[in-house]
Amino acid sequence: MFSPDGHTLATASADRTVRLWDVATGRARTRFALTGHTDAVESVAFSPDGKSLATSSTDRTARLWDVTTGKIRATLTGHKDAVLSVVFSPDGHTLATASADRTVQLQVGVLLAPSGAIQQICRTVKRDFTPEEREAYHPSRGPVCPTPGSS
């Protein structure tokens, strides 16, 4: 799979790794392979901005990677069999995974900006952060989640 700018090629392998290649030189873009899957990697897909890479594996997971650092951003579970394919929506906010279990899962908001992630958390928990949560995740002096009637 080529990156959106066409400069990088991502390859999946049965050896459980993903490698990033410089298209112009044919050399590995990084000194390391992306490792973390516990079985063969079946599919790769770049996010529309090229900053993240999604991978699928016969280990029944999909993973999101930071292309620059090679670190895993998230491991997505829920399929009951091999995850055969991954693809991002054009806006990059939804990741579709297709599995040998004959299901497709849509992971919405997988690449939210921090402010979007916080808003999603607030909607889910339907309350503001506790002082401990604020200290750990969003150091600030005031409320994190807007309350009805606040601006």
QUIGI-V454713 format. One record per residue. SS is DSSP state (A for helix, B for strand, O for the rest). PHI is phi in whole degrees, 0 to 359 (none if undefined). OMEGA is omega in radians with two decimals (NA if undefined). Layout:
# QUIGI-V454713
((SS:PHI:OMEGA) (SS:PHI:OMEGA))
This chain:
# QUIGI-V454713
((O:none:3.09) (B:275:3.04) (O:292:-3.13) (O:303:3.13) (O:275:3.09) (O:78:-3.08) (O:269:-3.07) (B:234:3.04) (B:243:3.07) (B:254:3.12) (B:237:3.09) (B:261:-3.07) (O:217:3.05) (O:292:3.12) (O:277:3.07) (O:77:-3.12) (B:241:3.00) (B:234:3.11) (B:236:3.10) (B:249:-3.04) (B:240:3.03) (B:279:-3.06) (O:295:-3.09) (O:293:-3.06) (O:257:-3.07) (O:78:-3.13) (O:263:3.07) (B:300:-3.14) (O:283:3.13) (O:235:3.11) (O:277:-3.07) (O:225:2.99) (O:270:3.04) (B:281:-3.10) (B:238:3.14) (O:161:3.06) (O:293:-3.12) (O:255:3.08) (O:209:-3.06) (O:305:3.06) (B:269:-3.02) (B:261:-2.97) (B:208:3.07) (B:225:3.08) (B:207:3.05) (B:279:2.98) (O:292:-3.12) (O:303:3.12) (O:274:3.10) (O:77:-3.09) (O:273:-3.12) (B:234:3.09) (B:230:3.04) (B:256:3.10) (B:228:3.06) (B:235:-3.04) (B:213:3.02) (O:288:3.04) (O:280:3.09) (O:76:3.11) (O:235:2.87) (B:240:3.13) (B:228:3.03) (B:249:-3.06) (B:237:2.95) (B:276:-3.05) (O:294:-3.10) (O:289:-3.05) (O:265:-3.07) (O:79:-3.12) (O:274:3.08) (B:287:3.08) (B:269:-3.12) (B:197:2.99) (B:244:-3.08) (B:256:-3.11) (O:240:3.07) (O:131:3.08) (O:283:-3.11) (O:261:3.12) (O:211:-3.09) (O:307:3.02) (B:267:-2.97) (B:265:-3.03) (B:207:3.04) (B:226:3.06) (B:205:3.07) (B:271:2.96) (O:291:-3.12) (O:303:3.13) (O:274:3.10) (O:79:-3.09) (O:268:3.14) (B:229:3.05) (B:244:3.07) (B:259:3.07) (B:238:3.12) (B:241:-3.00) (B:234:3.01) (O:294:3.06) (O:281:3.08) (O:70:3.07) (O:234:2.99) (B:238:3.07) (B:243:3.07) (B:253:3.10) (B:258:-3.07) (B:270:3.07) (O:77:-3.08) (O:293:-3.12) (O:238:3.13) (O:296:2.96) (O:295:-3.12) (A:309:-3.13) (A:295:3.09) (A:293:3.10) (A:296:3.13) (A:297:3.11) (A:298:3.13) (A:295:3.09) (A:299:-3.13) (A:301:3.12) (A:296:-3.10) (A:288:-3.07) (A:274:3.08) (O:56:3.07) (O:196:3.06) (O:281:3.05) (O:294:2.99) (O:287:3.08) (A:304:3.14) (A:293:3.11) (A:294:3.13) (A:300:-3.14) (A:298:-3.08) (A:284:-2.95) (A:246:-3.03) (O:205:-3.11) (O:302:3.12) (O:202:-3.12) (O:270:-3.03) (O:243:3.13) (O:299:3.11) (O:268:-3.10) (O:264:3.09) (O:293:3.08) (O:254:3.14) (O:306:3.12) (O:91:3.09) (O:269:-3.13) (O:249:NA))
